[in-house]
Amino acid sequence: MAGRPPKYKTAKELQNKIDEYFNTDEGKEKPTISGLAYFLGYTSRQALYDMQKGPLSYTIKANILKIESKHEQGLYGNSNAGHIFWLKNRGWKDTQHIEENSISKIEILKASERNSNDSDK
């Protein structure tokens, strides 16, 4: 495979550098995938996404998940629109679940009431 040699040869070397990022003010308070990529010396987020397919994939996936977790935690605050937007762009969805069983129970109850009323006649 042609191209540049990898910046980080081992998962330990990569994780040490990522830990440095998470110990910076930005990394502690408001970590981003772009910020992590820049800190690691890459010129795009795509570089991290591409690394998810290689030998260091576990390290990258685990730390992107750490950033995602920060956004999940942000959902508990008053100003969560940015977190919702970020999570939706990562594949999360807003969904509503309407339980149909409760409607069925009402219909069954009404049907059974009709049957009991019919038998009273």
N, C-alpha and C positions, 0 to 999 in steps of 0.2 A: 504494500500500500504506500503510495507516494504521499508526500506532504511533510509537515513539520513533525519533529519528534514530540511526544507528549510532554507537557509541562510538568506533570506529576507522574512519577513512575509507580508509586505504591499507594494503596488506600490510606495507609498511615500518614504518609507525607501530605496527601491531599486533605485528610481530616484535620491535621495539625494547622494547615493554612486556613481551612474553613472555621476552625475554632477561634483563630485570631480574629476573623471577621465578626463572629458572634460576640466577641469581647470588645469590639469597638462600640462607640456610642450609637452609631446607626444600626449595627447588627444586633445590639441589645434591645433597642427601643422600636425600631421600624425596619426590620430586615426585608430586603427585596431580592428577587432573583437577579435583577439587573445589577444591584449593588454587589451581590455575591460574585457574579460573573466578572465584574470590573475589578473587584478586590483580588480575585484569583489571576488576573492578568489577561482576561479574554476581552474581545471587542464586541461581543453580543451575547444575549441570553441563549441564542441558538447553540452556542458552543456547549453550554451546560446540558441542553436538551439532547444534543448529539452524544454527549458523554454517557447519557443514560442507557445507551446501546452498547457500551464498551465494557472493558474489564473493571472499571471503577464505578459501574452503574449503581451498585448498592449504596455507596457513599454519597453519590449525587442525589439519588432518590430520597434517601433518609433525610438529607438536609433541606431539600425542597419541601419535604413534608413538614419539617420543623417550621419553615416560613409559613406554610399553609395553616399550621396549627395556630400561629400568631393571629392570623386573620379570623380563624374560628373564634378565638378568645375575644376578638374585637366585636363580635356580634352581640356580646353582653353589655356593651356600652351604649351611651345615648346617641352617639354619632357613628352609625354603623354602615352607612350607604357605601362608602369606599370599600369596606370589607366584603359587602354583598357583591359589589361589582367585580372585585378581584376573584372571589370564589366562583362566581358564575363563569368567568373567563377561564377558569381551571376545570370546568365541567360540572360544577354543582348546579342544581336546578331548584327553582321555587315550585313546589307542588302542593296541591290540596287534595286531601283524601276524604271523600264523602263515603261514609259507611252505609252501604245499601241494606245491610241486615236490619237496621232499625226501621226502615220503611217496610220491609217484608214482614216484620213482627207486627206492625200496626195493621197491615192488610190482613194478616192471618187472624189477628184478634177480632177485627171487624167481621171477617168471614165466620168465625166461630160464634160471635154474638148473633149474627143473622141465623145461623143454624139452630142455636138454642131458642131464639125467638120463634122460628118456624115450628119447632117441636112443641112449644107451649100452646100452639093453636089447636 
